[in-house]
């Protein structure tokens, strides 16, 4: 874990005020110990993402919460899909594999109205 000062040192494009603003908006959720914020690697990666969205993709501040929420949902879905693929491709879960394959076979044809 790193401190706020180290985060700002690692990402010189941001200021402590930026980080406090992002924490207040719940875009970053660091741990707080003894009155100090501590950031994990995932927090630093998220700060980089916020910078990219803000500075390079032009996402407006009033849209940032929605964009981050949608990206979080996307990443969660990707993790779930990876786990699902693992379950299907291994022999650890033969009963689950059969059920999932049956479901996928029954829903492989998508009807569009």
KOLDODREN-284154 format. One line per 5 residues: number of its first residue (from 1); their letters; for each residue y, z, x of N, C-alpha, C, O. Coordinates in steps of 0.2 Angstrom, whole numbers. Layout:
N
NUM) a) Y,Z,X,Y,Z,X,Y,Z,X,Y,Z,X | ...;
//
This chain:
113
1) xxxxx) -6,0,4,0,0,0,6,0,4,6,3,10 | 11,-3,2,18,-3,5,23,0,1,23,0,-5 | 29,1,5,35,4,1,39,-1,-1,38,-7,1 | 44,0,-5,49,-4,-7,53,-8,-1,54,-14,-1 | 54,-4,4,58,-7,10,53,-12,13,56,-17,15;
6) xxxxx) 47,-11,14,42,-15,17,41,-22,12,41,-27,15 | 41,-21,6,41,-26,1,47,-31,2,46,-37,3 | 53,-28,3,59,-32,4,59,-35,11,62,-40,12 | 56,-32,16,56,-34,22,51,-40,22,53,-46,25 | 45,-40,19,41,-45,19,43,-51,15,41,-57,16;
11) xxxxx) 47,-50,10,50,-55,5,58,-55,6,61,-52,1 | 61,-57,11,68,-56,12,72,-60,7,78,-59,6 | 69,-64,2,73,-67,-3,75,-62,-9,79,-64,-13 | 72,-56,-9,73,-52,-14,77,-46,-11,76,-44,-5 | 80,-42,-16,84,-36,-14,80,-30,-18,76,-31,-22;
16) xxxxx) 82,-24,-16,79,-18,-19,81,-19,-27,78,-17,-31 | 88,-21,-28,90,-21,-35,86,-26,-39,84,-25,-45 | 84,-32,-36,79,-36,-39,73,-33,-41,70,-33,-47 | 70,-29,-36,63,-26,-38,64,-21,-43,60,-20,-48 | 70,-17,-43,71,-12,-48,71,-15,-55,69,-12,-60;
21) xxxxx) 75,-20,-55,76,-24,-61,69,-27,-64,67,-26,-70 | 65,-29,-59,58,-32,-61,54,-26,-64,50,-27,-68 | 54,-20,-61,50,-14,-63,53,-12,-70,49,-11,-74 | 59,-12,-71,62,-10,-77,60,-15,-83,59,-13,-89 | 59,-21,-81,57,-26,-86,49,-26,-87,46,-30,-90;
26) xxxxx) 46,-22,-83,39,-22,-82,35,-28,-80,30,-30,-81 | 39,-32,-76,36,-38,-73,32,-36,-66,27,-39,-65 | 34,-30,-63,30,-27,-58,29,-20,-60,32,-17,-64 | 23,-18,-58,20,-11,-60,17,-7,-54,11,-6,-54 | 22,-5,-50,19,-2,-44,17,5,-46,19,8,-51;
31) xxxxx) 14,9,-41,12,16,-42,19,19,-40,23,17,-36 | 19,25,-43,25,30,-41,22,36,-39,19,40,-42 | 24,38,-32,21,44,-29,27,48,-26,31,45,-22 | 28,54,-28,33,58,-25,40,55,-25,44,55,-20 | 42,51,-31,48,48,-32,49,41,-28,54,38,-29;
36) xxxxx) 44,39,-25,44,32,-22,39,27,-25,33,29,-27 | 41,21,-25,36,16,-27,32,14,-21,34,13,-16 | 26,13,-23,21,10,-18,18,4,-21,16,4,-27 | 18,-2,-17,16,-8,-20,9,-10,-16,8,-9,-10 | 5,-13,-21,-2,-16,-18,-1,-23,-16,5,-26,-18;
41) xxxxx) -6,-26,-14,-6,-33,-12,-4,-37,-18,-1,-42,-18 | -7,-35,-24,-6,-39,-30,1,-39,-32,3,-43,-35 | 4,-33,-31,11,-32,-33,16,-37,-29,20,-40,-31 | 14,-38,-22,18,-42,-18,16,-49,-20,21,-53,-20 | 10,-51,-22,9,-58,-24,13,-59,-31,15,-65,-32;
46) xxxxx) 13,-54,-35,17,-55,-41,24,-56,-40,27,-60,-43 | 27,-52,-35,34,-53,-33,35,-60,-31,40,-63,-32 | 30,-63,-27,31,-70,-24,31,-75,-30,35,-80,-30 | 27,-73,-35,26,-78,-41,33,-77,-45,35,-83,-47 | 36,-72,-46,42,-71,-49,47,-75,-45,51,-78,-49;
51) xxxxx) 48,-74,-39,52,-78,-35,51,-86,-36,56,-89,-37 | 45,-88,-36,44,-95,-37,46,-97,-43,49,-103,-44 | 44,-93,-49,46,-95,-55,54,-95,-56,57,-100,-59 | 57,-90,-53,65,-90,-54,68,-95,-50,72,-99,-52 | 67,-95,-43,70,-99,-38,68,-107,-38,73,-111,-37;
56) xxxxx) 62,-108,-39,60,-115,-38,58,-119,-44,59,-125,-45 | 56,-115,-49,55,-118,-56,60,-117,-61,59,-120,-66 | 65,-113,-60,71,-112,-64,69,-109,-70,72,-110,-76 | 64,-104,-70,63,-100,-76,68,-95,-78,70,-91,-73 | 71,-96,-83,77,-91,-85,74,-84,-86,69,-83,-88;
61) xxxxx) 79,-79,-85,77,-72,-85,75,-70,-92,70,-67,-93 | 78,-73,-97,76,-71,-104,69,-74,-106,66,-73,-111 | 66,-79,-102,60,-82,-103,54,-79,-98,48,-80,-100 | 56,-76,-93,52,-73,-88,46,-69,-91,40,-70,-89 | 48,-64,-96,42,-60,-98,37,-64,-102,31,-63,-101;
66) xxxxx) 39,-69,-106,34,-73,-109,30,-77,-104,24,-78,-105 | 33,-80,-99,30,-84,-94,25,-80,-91,19,-82,-90 | 27,-74,-89,22,-70,-85,16,-67,-89,10,-67,-87 | 18,-66,-96,12,-64,-100,7,-70,-101,1,-68,-101 | 10,-76,-102,5,-82,-103,1,-83,-96,-5,-84,-97;
71) xxxxx) 4,-82,-91,0,-83,-84,-5,-77,-84,-10,-78,-81 | -3,-71,-86,-8,-66,-86,-14,-67,-90,-20,-66,-88 | -13,-70,-96,-18,-72,-100,-22,-77,-97,-29,-77,-98 | -19,-82,-94,-23,-87,-91,-27,-85,-85,-33,-87,-85 | -25,-80,-81,-29,-78,-76,-34,-73,-78,-40,-74,-75;
76) xxxxx) -33,-70,-84,-39,-66,-87,-44,-70,-89,-50,-69,-88 | -42,-76,-92,-47,-80,-95,-51,-84,-89,-57,-85,-90 | -48,-85,-84,-51,-88,-78,-56,-83,-75,-62,-85,-74 | -54,-77,-75,-59,-72,-72,-65,-71,-77,-71,-71,-75 | -64,-71,-83,-69,-71,-88,-74,-77,-88,-80,-76,-88;
81) xxxxx) -71,-83,-87,-75,-89,-86,-79,-89,-80,-85,-91,-80 | -76,-87,-75,-80,-86,-68,-86,-81,-69,-92,-83,-67 | -85,-76,-73,-90,-71,-74,-96,-74,-79,-102,-73,-77 | -93,-78,-84,-98,-81,-88,-102,-86,-85,-108,-87,-86 | -99,-90,-80,-103,-95,-76,-108,-92,-72,-113,-94,-71;
86) xxxxx) -106,-86,-69,-111,-82,-65,-117,-80,-69,-122,-81,-67 | -115,-77,-75,-121,-75,-79,-125,-81,-81,-132,-80,-81 | -123,-86,-83,-127,-92,-85,-131,-95,-79,-136,-97,-80 | -128,-95,-73,-131,-98,-67,-136,-94,-63,-139,-96,-59 | -136,-87,-65,-141,-83,-61,-147,-81,-66,-147,-82,-72;
91) xxxxx) -152,-79,-63,-158,-76,-67,-158,-69,-68,-163,-66,-71 | -152,-66,-67,-152,-58,-68,-152,-57,-76,-154,-51,-78 | -149,-61,-80,-148,-60,-87,-152,-65,-91,-148,-69,-94 | -158,-66,-91,-162,-71,-94,-161,-71,-102,-160,-77,-105 | -160,-65,-105,-159,-65,-112,-152,-68,-114,-151,-71,-119;
96) xxxxx) -147,-65,-110,-140,-67,-111,-140,-75,-110,-136,-78,-114 | -143,-77,-105,-143,-85,-103,-145,-89,-109,-142,-94,-111 | -151,-87,-112,-153,-90,-118,-149,-90,-124,-147,-95,-127 | -146,-84,-125,-141,-84,-131,-135,-88,-130,-133,-92,-134 | -132,-88,-124,-126,-92,-122,-127,-99,-122,-123,-103,-125;
101) xxxxx) -133,-101,-120,-135,-108,-120,-136,-111,-127,-134,-116,-129 | -139,-107,-131,-140,-109,-138,-133,-109,-142,-131,-114,-145 | -128,-105,-140,-122,-105,-143,-118,-111,-141,-115,-115,-145 | -118,-112,-134,-115,-118,-131,-118,-125,-134,-114,-129,-136 | -124,-125,-135,-127,-131,-138,-125,-132,-145,-124,-138,-147;
106) xxxxx) -125,-127,-149,-123,-127,-156,-115,-129,-157,-113,-132,-162 | -111,-128,-152,-104,-129,-152,-102,-134,-147,-96,-135,-146 | -106,-138,-145,-104,-143,-140,-101,-149,-143,-97,-153,-140 | -101,-150,-150,-98,-155,-153,-92,-152,-157,-92,-148,-161 | -86,-155,-155,-80,-152,-157,-77,-157,-163,-77,-163,-161;
111) xxx) -76,-154,-169,-74,-158,-174,-66,-158,-174,-63,-152,-174 | -63,-163,-174,-55,-163,-175,-54,-166,-182,-56,-172,-184 | -50,-162,-185,-48,-165,-192,-42,-169,-192,-39,-171,-197;
//
